[in-house]
């Protein structure tokens, strides 16, 4: 349970930082036409960082998802892929 919580928090943090980097890149995109050095620092690097963070968040989400179970002992609620251990 603790590992699932840590994974969920990591995914949320990666998503929020990626969205902040994308917002900064959109805000300062005019610097690419004015000064290319500042443009690279204010647009290209945050965009690359956002792509890396989104990739890491997706990888973390994929690894924290349990595989589907077909055993009769693990019952799931309708439409859910998470087994309920107390049933």
C-alpha positions as CSV (number, residue, x, y, z in Angstrom):
1,X,0.0,0.0,0.0
2,X,2.8,2.4,0.8
3,X,4.6,1.7,-2.5
4,X,1.4,2.4,-4.4
5,X,1.0,5.7,-2.6
6,X,4.7,6.6,-3.3
7,X,4.2,5.7,-7.0
8,X,1.0,7.8,-7.2
9,X,2.7,10.8,-5.7
10,X,5.6,10.4,-8.0
11,X,3.3,10.3,-11.0
12,X,1.4,13.4,-9.9
13,X,4.7,15.3,-9.2
14,X,6.1,14.4,-12.7
15,X,2.9,15.5,-14.3
16,X,2.7,18.8,-12.5
17,X,6.4,19.6,-13.3
18,X,5.9,18.6,-16.9
19,X,2.8,20.8,-17.3
20,X,4.7,23.7,-15.7
21,X,7.6,23.3,-18.1
22,X,5.1,23.2,-21.1
23,X,3.5,26.4,-19.8
24,X,6.8,28.1,-19.5
25,X,7.8,27.0,-23.0
26,X,4.5,28.3,-24.4
27,X,4.9,31.6,-22.5
28,X,8.4,32.3,-23.7
29,X,8.1,30.9,-27.3
30,X,8.6,34.4,-28.7
31,X,12.2,34.3,-27.5
32,X,13.0,31.8,-30.2
33,X,12.6,34.5,-32.8
34,X,14.3,37.3,-30.8
35,X,17.3,35.7,-29.2
36,X,18.1,32.1,-30.0
37,X,20.3,31.5,-27.0
38,X,17.6,32.7,-24.6
39,X,15.1,30.8,-26.6
40,X,16.9,27.5,-26.2
41,X,17.2,28.1,-22.5
42,X,13.6,29.2,-22.0
43,X,11.7,27.0,-24.6
44,X,13.8,24.0,-25.8
45,X,15.2,22.8,-22.5
46,X,11.9,23.0,-20.7
47,X,10.2,21.2,-23.6
48,X,12.8,18.4,-23.5
49,X,12.4,18.2,-19.7
50,X,8.7,18.0,-20.0
51,X,9.0,15.1,-22.5
52,X,11.4,13.3,-20.2
53,X,9.1,13.8,-17.2
54,X,6.0,12.6,-19.0
55,X,7.9,9.5,-20.2
56,X,9.1,8.7,-16.7
57,X,5.6,9.3,-15.3
58,X,4.1,6.9,-17.9
59,X,6.8,4.3,-17.2
60,X,6.1,4.6,-13.5
61,X,2.4,4.3,-14.1
62,X,2.9,1.2,-16.3
63,X,5.1,-0.5,-13.7
64,X,2.8,0.2,-10.8
65,X,-0.3,-1.3,-12.5
66,X,-0.7,-4.9,-11.4
67,X,-1.1,-7.6,-14.0
68,X,-4.7,-8.8,-14.6
69,X,-5.6,-11.8,-12.6
70,X,-7.7,-14.7,-13.7
71,X,-7.9,-16.6,-10.5
72,X,-11.2,-17.1,-8.7
73,X,-9.8,-16.0,-5.4
74,X,-9.2,-12.4,-6.5
75,X,-12.6,-10.8,-7.0
76,X,-12.9,-7.4,-8.5
77,X,-15.6,-4.8,-8.6
78,X,-17.4,-4.1,-11.9
79,X,-15.1,-2.2,-14.3
80,X,-12.1,-2.4,-12.0
81,X,-8.8,-4.1,-12.5
82,X,-7.6,-3.9,-8.9
83,X,-8.2,-7.1,-6.9
84,X,-9.9,-6.7,-3.5
85,X,-8.1,-8.8,-1.0
86,X,-10.8,-8.8,1.7
87,X,-13.4,-10.8,-0.4
